[in-house]
Amino acid sequence: MNMPMTLKTPKAVLFDLDGTLVDSSLDLGAAVDVMREKRGLSPLGAEHYREVCGAGARGLLRLAFDMSPDHDLYDSMKHEFFDLYQSKLTEQTDFFTDIPELLTALMDKGLHWGVVTNKMERFTTPLTKNYPLFGLSKAVVSGDTTPHSKPHPEPLLEAARRMGISPLECWYVGDDHRDMLAAKAAGMVGVAALYGYIGGGEPIESWGADLHINRPLELLNYL
């Protein structure tokens, strides 16, 4: 697989967190199923929620309770979910297969790497501290680190600033349409991680990704 001639090897690769570096679907699903059981409803099973995990509480509560953000109880349900999820944060969450090998290979090539996620810092910080590999990242930017979250480019630009690298010399890997929109707006090469949650939104062909990878290690073919 050859690197497209228009793409230059980056100095840094940034990654989304959930659905790209780590699979947190089991802990997210388990938290929302506790809410169902508390209300006399049968659990749907954590795997049932996988495709909507990229949409966070909004997607999970919609699937579990058919509840949208304009519902009167949405805010209280959202905060209940947040508290339950925080109690389960790293029970079943782990890196996707080959992610540690990919990150090690990037560092061996002299490339920096970092994380840009829409996950709030109250979750991002304890989750990443639980896995020593994240201690080698050059930037971790959460959904509330800047005044904006993806698809706004500011979180990606903040990560580039923290690494001291031009956004034009960064690639961004993510499993959501918003990730590709943010990458394009930040002037970064966007890489769609097709092994992630993906979801049922816009077709992948419409995301405008510069590259697509079916497995994490495929990224190395472009470097």
CORHU-V551425 format. One record per pair of residues at least 12 apart in sequence whose C-alpha atoms are under 8 Angstrom apart, sorted by sequence separation. I is the first residue (numbers start at 0). GAP is how many residues later the second one is. D is the distance in Angstrom with one decimal. If there is no record, write none. Layout:
((I | GAP | D) (I | GAP | D))
This chain:
((32 | 12 | 7.1) (142 | 12 | 7.6) (145 | 12 | 7.8) (170 | 12 | 7.7) (179 | 12 | 7.2) (32 | 13 | 7.5) (141 | 13 | 7.6) (48 | 14 | 7.5) (140 | 14 | 6.4) (29 | 15 | 7.3) (140 | 15 | 7.9) (28 | 16 | 6.9) (29 | 16 | 5.5) (60 | 16 | 8.0) (171 | 16 | 6.5) (173 | 16 | 7.8) (175 | 16 | 7.4) (28 | 17 | 4.2) (60 | 17 | 7.7) (140 | 17 | 7.4) (170 | 17 | 5.3) (171 | 17 | 6.1) (172 | 17 | 6.1) (173 | 17 | 6.4) (174 | 17 | 5.6) (191 | 17 | 5.9) (27 | 18 | 7.4) (28 | 18 | 7.1) (123 | 18 | 6.6) (140 | 18 | 6.3) (167 | 18 | 7.9) (169 | 18 | 5.5) (170 | 18 | 4.6) (171 | 18 | 5.1) (172 | 18 | 4.6) (173 | 18 | 5.4) (174 | 18 | 4.8) (189 | 18 | 8.0) (190 | 18 | 5.7) (191 | 18 | 7.9) (193 | 18 | 6.8) (194 | 18 | 7.6) (26 | 19 | 7.5) (28 | 19 | 7.6) (139 | 19 | 7.0) (166 | 19 | 6.5) (167 | 19 | 5.5) (168 | 19 | 7.1) (169 | 19 | 6.8) (170 | 19 | 6.0) (171 | 19 | 6.0) (172 | 19 | 5.9) (173 | 19 | 5.4) (174 | 19 | 6.3) (189 | 19 | 5.1) (190 | 19 | 5.9) (191 | 19 | 6.2) (192 | 19 | 6.2) (193 | 19 | 5.9) (194 | 19 | 5.4) (25 | 20 | 5.1) (28 | 20 | 5.7) (43 | 20 | 7.8) (57 | 20 | 7.9) (138 | 20 | 5.6) (166 | 20 | 6.1) (167 | 20 | 5.4) (170 | 20 | 7.2) (172 | 20 | 6.4) (174 | 20 | 7.7) (188 | 20 | 7.8) (189 | 20 | 5.3) (190 | 20 | 4.7) (191 | 20 | 4.7) (192 | 20 | 5.3) (193 | 20 | 5.0) (194 | 20 | 6.0) (24 | 21 | 6.8) (25 | 21 | 6.6) (28 | 21 | 7.6) (56 | 21 | 6.2) (120 | 21 | 5.3) (166 | 21 | 5.8) (167 | 21 | 7.9) (174 | 21 | 5.3) (175 | 21 | 7.7) (188 | 21 | 6.1) (189 | 21 | 6.6) (190 | 21 | 5.6) (191 | 21 | 6.3) (192 | 21 | 6.4) (193 | 21 | 7.4) (194 | 21 | 7.9) (24 | 22 | 7.1) (114 | 22 | 7.5) (119 | 22 | 5.5) (120 | 22 | 6.9) (173 | 22 | 8.0) (174 | 22 | 6.3) (175 | 22 | 5.7) (188 | 22 | 8.0) (190 | 22 | 7.2) (192 | 22 | 7.4) (113 | 23 | 5.0) (118 | 23 | 5.7) (119 | 23 | 5.0) (120 | 23 | 6.5) (138 | 23 | 6.2) (174 | 23 | 5.4) (175 | 23 | 7.7) (192 | 23 | 7.5) (24 | 24 | 7.0) (25 | 24 | 7.8) (56 | 24 | 7.3) (112 | 24 | 5.5) (113 | 24 | 5.3) (114 | 24 | 6.1) (115 | 24 | 6.0) (116 | 24 | 6.3) (117 | 24 | 5.6) (118 | 24 | 5.1) (119 | 24 | 5.6) (120 | 24 | 7.2) (137 | 24 | 7.5) (138 | 24 | 6.5) (24 | 25 | 5.4) (27 | 25 | 7.2) (56 | 25 | 7.9) (111 | 25 | 7.2) (112 | 25 | 6.0) (113 | 25 | 4.7) (114 | 25 | 4.6) (115 | 25 | 4.8) (116 | 25 | 5.1) (117 | 25 | 3.7) (118 | 25 | 7.8) (137 | 25 | 6.0) (176 | 25 | 7.1) (111 | 26 | 6.4) (112 | 26 | 7.4) (113 | 26 | 5.8) (114 | 26 | 6.1) (115 | 26 | 6.1) (116 | 26 | 5.7) (117 | 26 | 7.4) (155 | 26 | 7.3) (180 | 26 | 7.4) (115 | 27 | 7.8) (150 | 27 | 4.6) (155 | 27 | 7.3) (176 | 27 | 7.5) (179 | 27 | 6.2) (180 | 27 | 7.7) (24 | 28 | 6.2) (31 | 28 | 7.0) (35 | 28 | 7.3) (149 | 28 | 6.0) (150 | 28 | 6.2) (179 | 28 | 6.6) (31 | 29 | 7.4) (35 | 29 | 8.0) (149 | 29 | 6.6) (150 | 29 | 7.8) (151 | 29 | 7.8) (152 | 29 | 4.7) (156 | 29 | 6.4) (179 | 29 | 5.8) (150 | 30 | 5.6) (151 | 30 | 5.5) (152 | 30 | 6.7) (155 | 30 | 6.7) (176 | 30 | 5.4) (28 | 31 | 7.7) (32 | 31 | 7.7) (117 | 31 | 5.9) (150 | 31 | 4.5) (31 | 32 | 7.1) (117 | 32 | 6.5) (149 | 32 | 5.8) (152 | 32 | 5.5) (153 | 32 | 7.5) (99 | 33 | 7.5) (116 | 33 | 7.9) (151 | 33 | 7.4) (152 | 33 | 5.0) (18 | 34 | 7.9) (88 | 34 | 7.4) (17 | 35 | 8.0) (18 | 35 | 6.9) (17 | 36 | 7.0) (85 | 37 | 6.6) (89 | 37 | 6.4) (88 | 38 | 6.6) (115 | 39 | 6.5) (89 | 40 | 7.6) (115 | 40 | 6.3) (115 | 43 | 7.1) (114 | 44 | 7.7) (113 | 45 | 7.2) (34 | 46 | 7.4) (31 | 49 | 6.2) (30 | 50 | 6.5) (33 | 50 | 8.0) (111 | 51 | 7.8) (31 | 52 | 7.8) (30 | 53 | 5.4) (31 | 53 | 7.9) (30 | 54 | 5.1) (27 | 57 | 6.1) (30 | 57 | 7.1) (26 | 58 | 6.8) (26 | 61 | 5.9) (27 | 61 | 7.9) (26 | 62 | 6.3) (26 | 63 | 7.2) (26 | 64 | 6.6) (26 | 65 | 5.9) (23 | 66 | 8.0) (25 | 66 | 6.1) (26 | 66 | 6.4) (25 | 67 | 6.8) (23 | 68 | 7.2) (24 | 68 | 7.4) (23 | 69 | 4.6) (22 | 70 | 5.7) (23 | 70 | 6.9) (21 | 71 | 6.7) (22 | 71 | 5.8) (21 | 72 | 5.4) (22 | 72 | 6.1) (21 | 73 | 4.2) (22 | 73 | 5.9) (20 | 74 | 5.8) (21 | 74 | 5.4) (20 | 75 | 6.1) (19 | 76 | 7.5) (20 | 78 | 6.3) (12 | 98 | 7.3) (14 | 98 | 7.6) (16 | 98 | 6.4) (10 | 99 | 7.9) (11 | 99 | 5.2) (12 | 99 | 6.4) (13 | 99 | 5.4) (14 | 99 | 6.2) (15 | 99 | 5.8) (16 | 99 | 6.9) (17 | 99 | 7.7) (10 | 100 | 5.3) (11 | 100 | 4.5) (12 | 100 | 4.8) (13 | 100 | 4.7) (14 | 100 | 4.9) (15 | 100 | 5.2) (16 | 100 | 5.6) (9 | 101 | 7.6) (10 | 101 | 6.5) (11 | 101 | 5.3) (12 | 101 | 6.6) (13 | 101 | 5.5) (14 | 101 | 6.0) (15 | 101 | 5.1) (11 | 102 | 7.8) (13 | 102 | 6.7) (14 | 102 | 7.8) (101 | 114 | 6.7) (101 | 115 | 5.7) (100 | 116 | 7.8) (98 | 117 | 6.2) (97 | 118 | 6.3) (98 | 118 | 7.5) (101 | 118 | 7.6) (96 | 119 | 7.8) (97 | 119 | 6.6) (53 | 122 | 7.1) (13 | 142 | 8.0) (53 | 143 | 6.3) (52 | 144 | 6.8) (53 | 144 | 7.4) (51 | 145 | 7.1) (53 | 145 | 7.2) (50 | 146 | 4.9) (52 | 146 | 8.0) (49 | 147 | 6.3) (50 | 147 | 6.3) (51 | 147 | 5.6) (50 | 148 | 4.4) (51 | 148 | 7.8) (50 | 149 | 7.1) (11 | 153 | 7.5) (19 | 153 | 7.3) (10 | 154 | 7.3) (19 | 154 | 5.7) (18 | 155 | 7.6) (19 | 155 | 6.0) (13 | 156 | 7.0) (15 | 156 | 7.7) (18 | 156 | 6.2) (11 | 157 | 6.7) (12 | 157 | 5.6) (13 | 157 | 6.0) (14 | 157 | 5.6) (15 | 157 | 6.2) (16 | 157 | 8.0) (10 | 158 | 5.5) (11 | 158 | 4.9) (12 | 158 | 4.8) (13 | 158 | 4.7) (14 | 158 | 4.7) (15 | 158 | 5.0) (9 | 159 | 4.8) (10 | 159 | 6.1) (11 | 159 | 6.6) (12 | 159 | 5.9) (13 | 159 | 6.2) (14 | 159 | 6.1) (15 | 159 | 7.5) (8 | 160 | 7.8) (9 | 160 | 5.3) (12 | 160 | 7.4) (9 | 161 | 6.4) (15 | 163 | 7.6) (19 | 173 | 6.4) (19 | 175 | 7.7) (18 | 176 | 7.9) (19 | 176 | 5.6) (18 | 177 | 4.4) (18 | 178 | 5.3) (6 | 182 | 7.9) (8 | 213 | 7.7) (9 | 213 | 7.9) (8 | 214 | 5.6) (2 | 218 | 7.3) (3 | 218 | 8.0) (1 | 219 | 7.0) (2 | 219 | 4.7) (0 | 220 | 6.1) (1 | 220 | 6.5) (2 | 220 | 7.2) (0 | 221 | 7.4))
